[in-house]
Amino acid sequence: MNVAVFDTDDPRFDDAVAIRELVFVEEQGVPMDRELDGRDDAATHFLLTSEDDPVATARARPYDGALKAERVAVLPDYRGEGFGVAVMDALESYAADEGYDEVVLHAQVPVVAFYERLGYEPEGEEFEDAGIPHRTMRKRLS
């Protein structure tokens, strides 16, 4: 298992987008123009590979003094094997290295428990994004 950290100029960005397209657009029905929202250039991207195969991705960008984790996705055949935890560990390590003391995210409601196991706490009410119920969650890093 290996995690790369890069920006949109890196050729691995195409692999990250391919995972996002499969998970969010094809599997969950998110419109492509919502998935590719114009914020990728302002983000840092993470790609987890297993035996050189891209299996998970995430992006992170500054958000109200915190680092916001977004577009966290694991290919269906690799779910439940620790790849989501690994990509979030890499994102959190990056956040700490960059001086952030908090990571925030908008979790789809079905995966709130996953983020709670990683130490994230839900806040506020449920809201809808792209037709999918979400909850805001935060984790203090220090």
Sine and cosine of phi, psi and omega as CSV:
sin_phi,cos_phi,sin_psi,cos_psi,sin_omega,cos_omega
0.00,0.00,0.77,-0.64,-0.06,-1.00
-0.67,-0.75,0.65,-0.76,0.04,-1.00
-0.87,-0.49,0.81,-0.59,0.08,-1.00
-0.97,-0.24,0.58,-0.81,0.04,-1.00
-0.86,-0.50,0.78,-0.63,-0.14,-0.99
-0.34,-0.94,0.04,-1.00,0.09,-1.00
-0.91,-0.41,-0.10,-1.00,-0.12,-0.99
-0.94,0.34,-0.23,0.97,0.04,-1.00
-0.97,0.23,-0.24,0.97,-0.04,-1.00
-0.98,0.17,0.67,-0.74,0.01,-1.00
-0.87,0.49,-0.38,0.93,0.02,-1.00
-0.93,0.36,-0.26,0.97,0.06,-1.00
-0.85,0.53,-0.60,0.80,0.02,-1.00
-0.88,0.47,-0.61,0.80,0.05,-1.00
-0.91,0.41,-0.65,0.76,0.03,-1.00
-0.88,0.47,-0.71,0.70,0.01,-1.00
-0.90,0.44,-0.61,0.79,0.02,-1.00
-0.88,0.47,-0.65,0.76,0.05,-1.00
-0.90,0.43,-0.73,0.68,0.01,-1.00
-0.86,0.51,-0.67,0.75,-0.01,-1.00
-0.89,0.45,-0.70,0.71,0.00,-1.00
-0.89,0.45,-0.75,0.66,-0.10,-1.00
-0.96,0.28,-0.79,0.61,-0.13,-0.99
-1.00,0.09,-0.69,0.73,-0.08,-1.00
-0.99,0.15,-0.83,0.56,-0.07,-1.00
-0.96,0.28,-0.73,0.68,-0.09,-1.00
-0.98,0.22,-0.66,0.75,-0.13,-0.99
-0.96,-0.27,-0.11,0.99,0.07,-1.00
0.98,0.22,0.34,0.94,0.06,-1.00
-0.96,0.30,0.75,-0.66,0.03,-1.00
-0.87,0.49,0.61,-0.79,-0.04,-1.00
-0.84,0.54,-0.60,0.80,-0.01,-1.00
-0.94,0.34,-0.34,0.94,0.12,-0.99
-0.99,0.15,-0.60,0.80,0.00,-1.00
-0.93,0.37,-0.75,0.66,0.07,-1.00
-1.00,-0.06,1.00,0.09,-0.22,-0.97
-1.00,-0.04,0.13,0.99,0.00,-1.00
0.99,0.11,0.06,1.00,-0.02,-1.00
-0.97,-0.23,0.02,1.00,-0.04,-1.00
-0.90,0.44,-0.59,0.80,-0.01,-1.00
-0.91,0.41,-0.40,0.92,0.00,-1.00
-1.00,-0.03,0.07,1.00,-0.11,-0.99
-0.92,-0.40,0.33,-0.94,0.20,-0.98
-0.98,-0.20,0.68,-0.73,-0.11,-0.99
-0.92,-0.38,0.51,-0.86,-0.03,-1.00
-0.80,-0.60,0.71,-0.71,0.04,-1.00
-0.72,-0.69,0.85,-0.52,0.03,-1.00
-0.98,-0.17,0.76,-0.65,0.04,-1.00
-0.88,-0.47,0.49,-0.87,0.10,-0.99
-0.80,-0.61,0.88,-0.48,-0.08,-1.00
0.77,0.63,0.71,0.70,0.03,-1.00
0.94,0.34,0.02,1.00,0.05,-1.00
-1.00,-0.06,0.79,-0.61,0.07,-1.00
-0.92,0.40,0.79,-0.61,-0.06,-1.00
-0.78,-0.62,-0.35,0.94,-0.04,-1.00
-0.47,-0.88,0.43,-0.90,-0.01,-1.00
-0.49,-0.87,0.27,-0.96,0.13,-0.99
-0.31,-0.95,0.27,-0.96,0.16,-0.99
-0.72,-0.70,0.36,-0.93,-0.01,-1.00
-0.62,-0.79,0.60,-0.80,0.04,-1.00
-0.51,-0.86,0.42,-0.91,0.03,-1.00
-0.86,0.50,0.61,-0.79,-0.07,-1.00
-0.39,-0.92,0.96,-0.26,0.05,-1.00
0.76,0.64,0.73,0.69,0.06,-1.00
0.99,0.10,-0.12,0.99,0.03,-1.00
-0.92,-0.40,0.05,-1.00,0.17,-0.98
-0.97,-0.24,0.78,-0.63,-0.03,-1.00
-0.98,-0.18,0.83,-0.55,0.09,-1.00
-0.99,0.11,0.76,-0.65,-0.03,-1.00
-0.65,-0.76,0.32,-0.95,0.13,-0.99
0.80,0.61,0.63,0.77,0.05,-1.00
-0.97,0.24,0.86,-0.50,-0.08,-1.00
-0.54,-0.84,0.65,-0.76,0.08,-1.00
-0.82,-0.58,0.73,-0.68,0.03,-1.00
-0.85,0.52,0.59,-0.81,-0.09,-1.00
-0.80,0.61,-0.66,0.75,-0.05,-1.00
-0.93,0.37,-0.19,0.98,-0.08,-1.00
-0.92,-0.39,0.05,1.00,-0.03,-1.00
-0.94,0.34,0.54,-0.84,0.03,-1.00
0.99,0.16,0.15,0.99,-0.04,-1.00
-0.92,-0.40,0.21,0.98,0.06,-1.00
1.00,-0.07,0.01,1.00,-0.04,-1.00
-0.95,0.32,-0.59,0.81,0.07,-1.00
-0.90,0.43,-0.68,0.74,0.05,-1.00
-0.88,0.48,-0.69,0.72,-0.05,-1.00
-0.90,0.43,-0.68,0.74,-0.01,-1.00
-0.93,0.36,-0.58,0.81,0.06,-1.00
-0.94,0.34,-0.60,0.80,0.08,-1.00
-0.86,0.51,-0.69,0.72,0.01,-1.00
-0.90,0.43,-0.67,0.74,0.01,-1.00
-0.90,0.44,-0.70,0.72,0.01,-1.00
-0.91,0.41,-0.63,0.78,0.06,-1.00
-0.89,0.45,-0.68,0.73,0.07,-1.00
-0.86,0.50,-0.71,0.70,0.00,-1.00
-0.85,0.52,-0.73,0.68,0.00,-1.00
-0.90,0.44,-0.68,0.73,0.01,-1.00
-0.89,0.46,-0.51,0.86,0.00,-1.00
-1.00,0.06,0.01,1.00,0.07,-1.00
1.00,-0.03,0.15,0.99,0.06,-1.00
-0.99,0.15,0.59,-0.81,0.05,-1.00
-0.94,-0.33,0.10,1.00,-0.03,-1.00
-0.47,-0.88,0.61,-0.79,0.15,-0.99
-0.89,-0.45,0.72,-0.70,0.04,-1.00
-0.87,-0.49,0.48,-0.88,0.06,-1.00
-0.43,-0.90,0.32,-0.95,0.12,-0.99
-0.94,-0.35,0.98,-0.18,-0.08,-1.00
-1.00,0.05,0.68,-0.73,0.19,-0.98
-0.90,0.44,0.67,-0.75,-0.10,-0.99
-0.80,0.60,-0.65,0.76,0.01,-1.00
-0.89,0.46,-0.30,0.95,-0.01,-1.00
-0.92,-0.38,0.24,0.97,0.06,-1.00
-0.84,0.55,-0.68,0.73,-0.02,-1.00
-0.88,0.48,-0.60,0.80,0.07,-1.00
-0.84,0.54,-0.76,0.65,-0.02,-1.00
-0.93,0.36,-0.55,0.84,0.07,-1.00
-0.88,0.48,-0.63,0.77,0.04,-1.00
-0.89,0.46,-0.43,0.90,0.03,-1.00
-1.00,0.03,0.02,1.00,0.05,-1.00
0.99,-0.17,0.13,0.99,0.04,-1.00
-0.99,0.12,0.58,-0.81,0.01,-1.00
-0.90,-0.44,0.77,-0.64,0.03,-1.00
-0.95,0.32,0.49,-0.87,0.07,-1.00
-0.58,-0.81,0.43,-0.90,0.05,-1.00
0.93,0.36,-0.12,-0.99,-0.04,-1.00
-1.00,0.00,0.32,-0.95,0.14,-0.99
-0.89,0.46,0.57,-0.82,0.08,-1.00
-0.62,-0.78,0.29,-0.96,-0.03,-1.00
-0.97,-0.25,0.68,-0.73,0.11,-0.99
-0.66,-0.75,0.82,-0.57,-0.04,-1.00
0.81,0.58,0.57,0.82,0.03,-1.00
0.98,0.21,0.16,0.99,-0.05,-1.00
-0.87,-0.49,0.77,-0.63,0.04,-1.00
-0.93,0.37,0.68,-0.74,-0.03,-1.00
-0.75,-0.66,0.28,-0.96,0.18,-0.98
-0.72,-0.70,0.66,-0.75,0.16,-0.99
-0.96,0.28,0.66,-0.75,0.03,-1.00
-0.67,-0.74,0.51,-0.86,0.00,-1.00
-0.71,-0.70,0.50,-0.87,0.10,-0.99
-0.66,-0.75,0.81,-0.59,0.12,-0.99
-0.98,0.20,0.71,-0.71,-0.03,-1.00
-1.00,-0.05,-0.27,0.96,-0.03,-1.00
-0.82,-0.57,0.00,0.00,0.00,0.00
